[in-house]
Amino acid sequence: MFRNRVLSVSLCMSVLLFAVLLGTSLVLPFILTRAAGFSMIGAGLVLSARLAATAILGTPSGTLAEVSVLAPS
């Protein structure tokens, strides 16, 4: 499995991306409420903007990814 360089790099990037996204999802509420002085509701509103952007952009980006993969080169 690790003999294929493309697969190895993509697996490493996936693990790194997962770690960054999970880390920000777990740590960011604490940073917003304790260090930045947001209320819990304010921190929730800030974090919900990220969720809304993911919900809005998820379908178009998935469609774009499928089109770019299926397009003849």
C-alpha positions in Angstrom: 0.0 0.0 0.0 2.8 2.5 0.8 4.7 1.6 -2.3 2.3 3.7 -4.4 3.5 7.3 -3.8 0.2 9.0 -4.8 -1.7 6.8 -2.4 0.7 7.4 0.4 0.7 11.2 -0.1 -3.1 11.3 -0.3 -3.5 9.2 2.9 -1.1 11.5 4.8 -2.9 14.5 3.6 -6.3 13.0 4.6 -5.0 12.3 8.1 -3.5 15.8 8.4 -6.8 17.4 7.2 -8.8 15.3 9.6 -6.5 16.3 12.5 -6.8 20.0 11.7 -10.6 19.9 11.3 -11.1 17.9 14.4 -8.7 20.0 16.4 -10.4 23.3 15.4 -13.8 21.8 16.1 -12.8 20.8 19.6 -10.6 23.7 20.5 -12.2 26.7 18.8 -15.3 26.9 21.1 -13.0 27.2 24.2 -10.8 29.8 22.5 -13.8 31.9 21.6 -15.5 31.7 25.0 -12.4 32.0 27.3 -9.8 33.9 25.4 -11.8 36.0 23.0 -14.6 36.8 25.5 -17.5 35.6 23.4 -20.7 34.4 25.2 -21.7 30.9 24.5 -24.4 32.1 22.2 -21.9 34.3 20.3 -19.5 31.5 20.0 -22.2 29.2 18.7 -23.2 31.8 16.1 -19.6 32.2 14.9 -19.3 28.4 14.6 -22.6 28.0 12.9 -21.3 30.2 10.1 -18.7 27.5 9.3 -21.4 24.9 9.3 -23.7 27.0 7.0 -20.8 27.5 4.5 -20.1 23.8 4.5 -23.8 23.0 3.9 -24.1 25.6 1.1 -20.8 24.8 -0.7 -20.8 21.0 -0.2 -23.1 20.1 -3.1 -21.5 22.4 -5.7 -18.0 21.3 -4.7 -18.9 17.7 -4.9 -20.4 18.2 -8.3 -17.3 20.1 -9.5 -15.1 17.3 -8.2 -17.1 14.6 -10.1 -17.1 16.7 -13.3 -13.4 17.2 -13.1 -12.8 13.5 -12.5 -15.1 12.3 -15.2 -14.0 14.9 -17.8 -11.9 13.5 -20.6 -8.3 14.8 -20.6 
